[in-house]
Amino acid sequence: MSLPPRPFSSHLRGSSVSGGAPGPSPALLARIEEKKAELENLKQLRDLSAEVANQMAGLEQKLSTLSDGTEAIATVMGNWHNVLRAISMASSSLSKASAGDDAAQLPQTLVRIPTEHAPALQAQAEAAAEENQQAP
């Protein structure tokens, strides 16, 4: 019960069996060229995507630095109210001491800061603090 042998040509594709053309069909060549163009486009997409990812990573780093700087500035601005209040208290105690006793020894001046705008700045700081407390 053996099967009759199959002819060799049945194993080959129909396009390669036809005629005397030894090369692949024009449709197959067109498909290969189409796939090559698609591959090239995908490579370009990959490269551009990598470039965008790198730019996004750089942007993330810059935003992180900006955020840290903003926090530092907020801390400094928050401390100015305390600094101005301390200067005001020191100035008022010095003026009381000098009015009562002309020979009173004044402490050595470490920092000289003009304080003529201190009441206005203090009022602004207090208003900002009240607004922050009222905000939910």
KAVENVEN-V608078 format. One record per residue. N is the residue number from 1. SS is DSSP state (2 for helix, 1 for strand, 0 for the rest). PHI is phi as a letter, one per 30 degrees, with the letter a starting at -180 (none if undefined). PSI is psi in whole degrees, -180 to 180 (NA if undefined). Layout:
BEGIN
{{N,SS,PHI,PSI} {N,SS,PHI,PSI}}
END
This chain:
BEGIN
{{1,0,none,59} {2,0,c,149} {3,0,d,148} {4,0,d,143} {5,0,d,143} {6,0,d,146} {7,0,d,147} {8,2,d,-35} {9,2,d,-18} {10,2,d,-17} {11,2,d,-16} {12,0,c,157} {13,0,d,154} {14,2,d,-32} {15,2,d,-31} {16,2,d,-17} {17,2,d,-29} {18,0,d,147} {19,0,h,-165} {20,0,c,14} {21,0,d,116} {22,0,d,-20} {23,0,c,173} {24,0,d,162} {25,0,d,159} {26,2,d,-33} {27,2,d,-40} {28,2,d,-41} {29,2,d,-40} {30,2,d,-40} {31,2,d,-40} {32,2,d,-44} {33,2,d,-39} {34,2,d,-43} {35,2,d,-37} {36,2,d,-42} {37,2,d,-40} {38,2,d,-41} {39,2,d,-43} {40,2,d,-42} {41,2,d,-40} {42,2,d,-38} {43,2,d,-42} {44,2,d,-41} {45,2,d,-42} {46,2,d,-46} {47,2,d,-43} {48,2,d,-37} {49,2,d,-40} {50,2,d,-39} {51,2,d,-42} {52,2,d,-41} {53,2,d,-40} {54,2,d,-42} {55,2,d,-38} {56,2,d,-38} {57,2,d,-42} {58,2,d,-41} {59,2,d,-40} {60,2,d,-41} {61,2,d,-42} {62,2,d,-40} {63,2,d,-35} {64,2,d,-43} {65,2,d,-43} {66,2,d,-41} {67,2,d,-44} {68,2,d,-42} {69,2,d,-38} {70,2,d,-41} {71,2,d,-41} {72,2,d,-42} {73,2,d,-40} {74,2,d,-39} {75,2,d,-45} {76,2,d,-45} {77,2,d,-36} {78,2,d,-30} {79,2,d,-20} {80,2,d,-35} {81,2,e,-46} {82,2,d,-39} {83,2,d,-47} {84,2,d,-37} {85,2,d,-41} {86,2,d,-40} {87,2,d,-43} {88,2,d,-43} {89,2,d,-42} {90,2,d,-40} {91,2,d,-41} {92,2,d,-37} {93,2,d,-33} {94,2,d,-39} {95,2,d,-34} {96,2,d,-40} {97,2,d,-39} {98,2,d,-29} {99,2,d,-35} {100,2,d,-35} {101,0,b,113} {102,0,d,-24} {103,0,c,7} {104,0,d,136} {105,0,d,122} {106,0,d,147} {107,0,d,158} {108,0,d,135} {109,0,d,124} {110,0,c,-44} {111,0,b,137} {112,0,c,118} {113,0,b,125} {114,0,d,131} {115,0,c,16} {116,0,d,-22} {117,0,c,3} {118,2,e,-44} {119,2,d,-39} {120,2,d,-42} {121,2,d,-38} {122,2,d,-40} {123,2,d,-40} {124,2,d,-43} {125,2,d,-41} {126,2,d,-39} {127,2,d,-42} {128,2,d,-39} {129,2,d,-40} {130,2,d,-40} {131,2,d,-40} {132,2,d,-35} {133,2,d,-33} {134,2,d,-28} {135,0,d,140} {136,0,d,NA}}
END
